[in-house]
Amino acid sequence: MISAIAWLPTTSTLAWIAQWTQENNAPLVHVAALRAAALCGDEAQEPMSQPLTNFLSSEDAHVRAAACRVAALGRGEGDIEVTLHKCLADPDMPVRAQAAISVARRHRAMPVPNDRSQNSLLAAETLWQCVISQVNILTDTTGWYRKQALRRLNRWVQHLAGMVPIGHPKLDALLQFMPPRLALRFIAYHGDPAHLPYVQARLSDHDTARYAGWVWQTITGVDLASAGLTMAEPEQTPIDTTGGARTDVDHGLTLPAASGGE
């Protein structure tokens, strides 16, 4: 529904956003309109039938999280800034996480006075704690709930990697705490070569070797295949191809030599 609204001609999109942000609509409708507005950019905020602060203060957590996405676009200060900052302490974890991401994006998009730079630090700390909590949830859940936890983690880790300063003293502990694939994702987006030893250690693990190789070449800029740092693909039997399918995200990635990063 969100994508359908966003793909409409602009005039139609703005009309739907105006209609669906009216006060008497259900939270689900508000969420769809807000998420579409976040996708469409600044101009999609203008036709909203209520001030964004109303949605940031909604009784429904899904609406508050969707409103935080719109706030990330950076338009408006004053009340929006104050209300978004309050969302960093929201009782709902996904709202806190999205508020943290939005505060960081606003900080990057607009010149920020020095006294507001503390908000960025608080946002990073908030998202860091959300990631830790979500990893614990991932560990204790299965099925759909695990997929939901992993989907959120992949997105949160990607944003956190851009918010945490290079050389943060507690990063090694965070990487060891996270599942290996999430830690590798963090390193890829963080971009600090100081974490290459962790990546190299994952090259010997069958479950992470290809992904770790991709992260290694992303950080170093060295193409594994061109540098001769790959291994021959193992032969597969019919049983392997039908019952042992490799993780989807590794499809097409080369198999690195375990000593390739040394």
PyMOL commands that set and color helices and strands:
alter all, ss='L'
color gray80, all
select helices_A, chain A and resi 2-7+10-20+27-40+42-45+52-56+61-71+79-89+93-109+114-140+143-163+171-177+180-190+193-202+209-220+238-243+248-250
alter helices_A, ss='H'
color red, helices_A
deselect
rebuild
show_as cartoon
